[in-house]
Amino acid sequence: MTEDLDRRLRDTDRRLRDLDHRIDDLDSEHQSLKSKFGYTEDLDYELRDIRSDISECDDKIDKVEEELGDRIGDTEQAIKRLTQHVRLLDG
């Protein structure tokens, strides 16, 4: 269970990094086009909006990772307690 969760979190982080790189590429392309064609306020607004959305997603993922880490720790503790109870009952 923990391995699957870790794999999913790594995959999500990778996808966020990929999106961030794509945003950086778009930003570079936007700056290039802006220098060629002049003022592009609408594109600036859209780019800021996209970056804001990614930032919010990143914050949400951080919170989910923290919460899942806590839950995994709680679950591991519960499993240890149950294992000890079973050993006592078997003894």
Stockholm file with secondary structure:
# STOCKHOLM 1.0

chainA/1-91         MTEDLDRRLRDTDRRLRDLDHRIDDLDSEHQSLKSKFGYTEDLDYELRDIRSDISECDDKIDKVEEELGDRIGDTEQAIKRLTQHVRLLDG
#=GR chainA/1-91 SS CHHHHHHHHHHHHHHHHHHHHHHHHHHHHHHHHHHHHCCCHHHHHHHHHHHHHHHHHHHHHHHHHHHHHHHHHHHHHHHHHHHHHHHHHHC
#=GC SS_cons        CHHHHHHHHHHHHHHHHHHHHHHHHHHHHHHHHHHHHCCCHHHHHHHHHHHHHHHHHHHHHHHHHHHHHHHHHHHHHHHHHHHHHHHHHHC
//
